[in-house]
Protein backbone atom coordinates (compact mmCIF):
# COMPACT_ATOMS: atom_id res chain seq x y z
CA UNK A 1 0.00 0.00 0.00
CA UNK A 2 1.43 3.35 -1.03
CA UNK A 3 1.18 6.02 1.63
CA UNK A 4 0.50 9.55 0.43
CA UNK A 5 2.68 12.37 1.67
CA UNK A 6 0.93 14.47 4.28
CA UNK A 7 0.22 18.13 3.68
CA UNK A 8 1.94 20.41 6.19
CA UNK A 9 -0.44 22.98 7.64
CA UNK A 10 0.02 25.90 10.00
CA UNK A 11 -1.25 25.84 13.56
CA UNK A 12 -3.54 28.77 12.72
CA UNK A 13 -5.13 26.82 9.82
CA UNK A 14 -5.66 23.78 12.06
CA UNK A 15 -7.23 25.94 14.78
CA UNK A 16 -9.72 27.43 12.32
CA UNK A 17 -10.51 24.07 10.71
CA UNK A 18 -11.02 22.33 14.08
CA UNK A 19 -13.09 25.26 15.35
CA UNK A 20 -15.41 24.74 12.36
CA UNK A 21 -15.28 20.92 12.50
CA UNK A 22 -16.59 20.86 16.06
CA UNK A 23 -19.17 23.60 15.41
CA UNK A 24 -17.93 26.02 18.03
CA UNK A 25 -19.75 28.88 16.25
CA UNK A 26 -23.11 27.10 16.25
CA UNK A 27 -25.79 28.81 18.27
CA UNK A 28 -26.29 26.92 21.50
CA UNK A 29 -22.93 25.13 21.38
CA UNK A 30 -21.41 24.77 24.83
CA UNK A 31 -18.04 23.55 23.54
CA UNK A 32 -15.33 26.18 23.85
CA UNK A 33 -11.86 27.06 22.68
CA UNK A 34 -9.25 28.99 24.61
CA UNK A 35 -6.39 29.86 22.28
CA UNK A 36 -5.02 26.42 21.27
CA UNK A 37 -7.06 24.36 23.77
CA UNK A 38 -10.43 22.89 22.79
CA UNK A 39 -12.99 21.70 25.34
CA UNK A 40 -15.68 19.65 23.59
CA UNK A 41 -18.70 19.01 25.80
CA UNK A 42 -19.72 15.36 25.77
CA UNK A 43 -23.39 16.22 25.09
CA UNK A 44 -22.28 17.37 21.63
CA UNK A 45 -19.53 14.82 20.82
CA UNK A 46 -18.46 11.92 23.02
CA UNK A 47 -14.75 11.16 23.52
CA UNK A 48 -14.66 8.51 20.78
CA UNK A 49 -16.31 10.86 18.27
CA UNK A 50 -13.75 13.56 19.06
CA UNK A 51 -10.88 11.11 18.61
CA UNK A 52 -12.34 9.83 15.32
CA UNK A 53 -12.80 13.37 13.97
CA UNK A 54 -9.22 14.24 14.91
CA UNK A 55 -7.89 11.03 13.31
CA UNK A 56 -9.83 11.73 10.12
CA UNK A 57 -8.69 15.36 10.03
CA UNK A 58 -5.00 14.56 10.55
CA UNK A 59 -5.02 11.49 8.27
CA UNK A 60 -3.61 13.51 5.37
CA UNK A 61 -2.29 16.55 7.27
CA UNK A 62 0.47 17.31 9.73
CA UNK A 63 1.15 20.41 11.77
CA UNK A 64 4.20 22.56 11.16
CA UNK A 65 7.43 21.13 12.51
CA UNK A 66 7.55 20.91 16.27
CA UNK A 67 3.77 21.04 16.78
CA UNK A 68 1.32 18.28 17.66
CA UNK A 69 -2.16 17.56 18.91
CA UNK A 70 -2.57 16.01 22.37
CA UNK A 71 -5.76 14.69 23.96
CA UNK A 72 -5.94 15.30 27.70
CA UNK A 73 -7.01 12.88 30.41
CA UNK A 74 -10.61 11.70 30.63
CA UNK A 75 -13.05 14.03 32.39
CA UNK A 76 -16.76 13.68 33.08
CA UNK A 77 -18.04 16.66 31.09
CA UNK A 78 -15.45 17.48 28.43
CA UNK A 79 -13.04 15.94 25.98
CA UNK A 80 -10.11 18.33 25.98
CA UNK A 81 -7.35 18.47 23.39
CA UNK A 82 -4.76 21.03 22.51
CA UNK A 83 -2.34 21.98 19.80
CA UNK A 84 1.07 22.49 21.37
CA UNK A 85 4.77 22.54 20.69
CA UNK A 86 6.31 19.17 21.37
Backbone torsions as a table, in degrees:
resi	resn	phi	psi	omega
1	UNK	NA	128.1	-178.9
2	UNK	-88.4	127.2	-179.7
3	UNK	-94.6	129.2	179.5
4	UNK	-74.8	149.1	176.4
5	UNK	-71.7	138.3	-178.8
6	UNK	-80.6	144.8	177.0
7	UNK	-81.0	128.5	177.2
8	UNK	-83.1	129.6	-179.7
9	UNK	-124.5	156.7	178.5
10	UNK	-77.8	160.3	177.1
11	UNK	-62.5	-40.2	-179.9
12	UNK	-61.3	-41.0	177.7
13	UNK	-64.4	-44.3	179.6
14	UNK	-62.6	-41.7	179.1
15	UNK	-59.1	-47.8	-179.4
16	UNK	-64.2	-45.3	179.7
17	UNK	-61.3	-45.5	-178.7
18	UNK	-69.0	-35.6	175.5
19	UNK	-57.5	-45.9	178.7
20	UNK	-70.9	-42.0	-177.7
21	UNK	-58.4	-38.3	-178.7
22	UNK	-95.6	7.6	172.8
23	UNK	62.8	38.8	-177.8
24	UNK	-68.2	-16.0	177.7
25	UNK	-91.8	-8.2	-178.8
26	UNK	-63.5	139.2	176.5
27	UNK	-62.2	131.7	179.8
28	UNK	89.9	-7.5	179.1
29	UNK	-67.5	134.1	178.1
30	UNK	-103.9	-3.3	174.6
31	UNK	-71.2	148.2	-176.4
32	UNK	-136.5	163.6	175.2
33	UNK	-133.2	134.3	174.8
34	UNK	-123.5	101.2	-176.2
35	UNK	57.7	-105.4	-177.2
36	UNK	-106.0	10.3	179.5
37	UNK	-109.4	130.0	179.9
38	UNK	-111.8	133.1	176.0
39	UNK	-120.6	105.0	-176.2
40	UNK	-98.7	116.0	-177.8
41	UNK	-69.3	139.1	-173.5
42	UNK	-70.0	-16.2	174.0
43	UNK	-68.0	-25.1	-178.7
44	UNK	-94.1	-45.9	177.1
45	UNK	-143.4	127.4	176.7
46	UNK	-76.6	171.2	-175.7
47	UNK	-55.5	-43.5	-178.0
48	UNK	-67.4	-35.3	176.3
49	UNK	-66.3	-40.3	177.8
50	UNK	-62.3	-47.2	-179.9
51	UNK	-61.1	-43.4	179.8
52	UNK	-62.6	-44.8	178.9
53	UNK	-62.1	-41.0	178.2
54	UNK	-66.4	-41.8	177.7
55	UNK	-61.2	-44.9	179.6
56	UNK	-64.0	-42.0	-178.8
57	UNK	-63.9	-45.4	-175.7
58	UNK	-88.5	4.9	179.7
59	UNK	-57.4	-41.0	-177.3
60	UNK	-119.2	16.6	-179.3
61	UNK	-133.0	155.4	170.9
62	UNK	-142.1	148.1	179.2
63	UNK	-75.0	158.5	177.2
64	UNK	-49.9	153.2	-176.3
65	UNK	-49.0	133.5	177.4
66	UNK	89.7	-2.9	-178.6
67	UNK	-113.7	151.2	177.8
68	UNK	-151.7	176.3	178.5
69	UNK	-117.8	126.5	-178.4
70	UNK	-124.2	134.0	176.3
71	UNK	-95.4	130.0	-177.6
72	UNK	-78.7	175.4	179.3
73	UNK	-58.5	160.1	-179.0
74	UNK	-68.7	133.9	172.9
75	UNK	-126.5	168.4	-177.5
76	UNK	-75.2	-37.2	-172.2
77	UNK	-103.7	-28.4	-171.2
78	UNK	-127.1	154.0	161.2
79	UNK	-109.8	117.6	-175.5
80	UNK	-109.9	133.9	173.0
81	UNK	-140.7	158.7	-179.4
82	UNK	-144.3	152.6	172.6
83	UNK	-95.9	124.2	-177.0
84	UNK	-149.0	160.5	176.8
85	UNK	-74.3	133.7	-179.1
86	UNK	-93.0	NA	NA
